[in-house]
């Protein structure tokens, strides 16, 4: 049986690609707010299934982030609380580089994030 999960994302491409087949929680919010949303779920006992800072694109270089968490909460994991809190601290260290990013560049970053989360989804489904 496949592990049930939620895709937390601010990436419209991820929403478009997976909304019909997966549980996608999409909001048009900043990168940091995606991390805070994930943190709130981790505090409720949901588990991280992908690292919140996966990939080589730094938080200040892209406006998009997608993270997988379990659908059903269990006991809060302090190690995962630490991971998500440190991810937020890392994101806060950098100023955003994309206030006036051209649409073509946004689409490139959407594709990068979508590729990363697709890999994470494939890995989770193989478990």
Phi and psi in degrees as a GROMACS rama.xvg file:
@    title "Ramachandran Plot"
@    xaxis  label "Phi"
@    yaxis  label "Psi"
@TYPE xy
-72.9011  144.404  UNK-2
-69.4971  133.226  UNK-3
-82.8668  140.243  UNK-4
-148.567  164.265  UNK-5
-116.758  137.609  UNK-6
-96.223  111.651  UNK-7
-92.9695  122.584  UNK-8
-153.705  155.773  UNK-9
-118.138  14.1999  UNK-10
-97.6743  113.341  UNK-11
-63.3889  -27.0759  UNK-12
-68.2203  -39.762  UNK-13
-64.3611  -43.6366  UNK-14
-57.9797  -48.4393  UNK-15
-63.2342  -42.8877  UNK-16
-71.6825  -38.7827  UNK-17
-113.518  -6.94228  UNK-18
-58.1433  -32.6761  UNK-19
-80.9955  -16.257  UNK-20
-120.606  -17.7442  UNK-21
-128.659  167.369  UNK-22
-83.9432  98.5088  UNK-23
-108.652  124.497  UNK-24
-105.06  93.5182  UNK-25
-103.335  134.342  UNK-26
-142.065  144.282  UNK-27
-84.1604  81.4087  UNK-28
-131.056  162.687  UNK-29
-65.4404  158.931  UNK-30
-47.5124  -51.2814  UNK-31
-60.1586  -38.2753  UNK-32
-66.7815  -30.7029  UNK-33
-62.074  -46.2745  UNK-34
-61.0189  -40.5358  UNK-35
-65.7643  -37.4965  UNK-36
-63.5859  -43.3105  UNK-37
-63.5814  -43.7441  UNK-38
-56.16  -44.4122  UNK-39
-61.5356  -38.2146  UNK-40
-68.6659  -39.9888  UNK-41
-62.2579  -39.9587  UNK-42
-62.9196  -26.821  UNK-43
-85.7012  -3.926  UNK-44
106.681  0.390796  UNK-45
-68.371  154.449  UNK-46
-110.117  143.911  UNK-47
-71.45  134.102  UNK-48
-111.952  -18.6923  UNK-49
-134.074  151.243  UNK-50
-71.1286  137.238  UNK-51
-67.8445  -14.4197  UNK-52
-121.128  37.8484  UNK-53
-65.7889  153.703  UNK-54
88.8853  172.104  UNK-55
-97.3467  2.1075  UNK-56
-86.9179  122.689  UNK-57
-76.4615  154.275  UNK-58
-55.4839  -31.7985  UNK-59
-84.7344  -3.99243  UNK-60
-100.429  -16.6841  UNK-61
-133.471  144.159  UNK-62
-88.4352  -2.47148  UNK-63
-114.43  141.543  UNK-64
-150.877  136.963  UNK-65
-130.166  136.063  UNK-66
-136.787  140.8  UNK-67
-98.2746  134.174  UNK-68
-133.217  159.012  UNK-69
-66.2882  151.781  UNK-70
-72.4177  -43.0184  UNK-71
-103.023  131.341  UNK-72
-74.2298  154.856  UNK-73
-133.554  -135.814  UNK-74
-83.2047  137.009  UNK-75
-61.73  133.791  UNK-76
-102.818  115.767  UNK-77
-65.2512  -29.7907  UNK-78
-64.5063  -40.5691  UNK-79
-72.9363  -32.5483  UNK-80
-60.2709  -43.4993  UNK-81
-62.5897  -42.8731  UNK-82
-59.8514  -48.6744  UNK-83
-71.7741  -37.1788  UNK-84
-64.0882  -41.7709  UNK-85
-67.0257  -33.119  UNK-86
-64.5872  -40.4471  UNK-87
-66.2084  -42.5869  UNK-88
-60.6242  -42.9891  UNK-89
-61.9054  -44.7959  UNK-90
-61.8856  -35.1314  UNK-91
-71.8832  -18.4427  UNK-92
-72.1921  -18.8031  UNK-93
-117.946  143.662  UNK-94
-82.266  145.864  UNK-95
-64.4765  141.009  UNK-96
-106.569  11.1301  UNK-97
-129.706  33.8203  UNK-98
-62.8134  -31.89  UNK-99
-124.585  40.7142  UNK-100
-65.5608  131.469  UNK-101
-62.098  150.57  UNK-102
-57.3137  -37.9065  UNK-103
-63.5382  -35.7895  UNK-104
-72.9142  -40.502  UNK-105
-56.7011  -43.348  UNK-106
-64.4377  -35.6289  UNK-107
-62.6342  -45.5076  UNK-108
-68.4259  -33.0196  UNK-109
-61.7917  -42.9596  UNK-110
-64.8423  -41.2994  UNK-111
-60.8444  -49.612  UNK-112
-63.3613  -40.6469  UNK-113
-63.7434  -39.7157  UNK-114
-64.5371  -42.9442  UNK-115
-62.8218  -46.0988  UNK-116
-72.823  -30.2262  UNK-117
-62.7305  -40.9969  UNK-118
-63.105  -42.2469  UNK-119
-63.2371  -42.1492  UNK-120
-62.1137  -45.9559  UNK-121
-59.1233  -42.0704  UNK-122
-64.8577  -42.4669  UNK-123
-66.0241  -41.506  UNK-124
-68.355  -23.7903  UNK-125
-80.5748  -13.2211  UNK-126
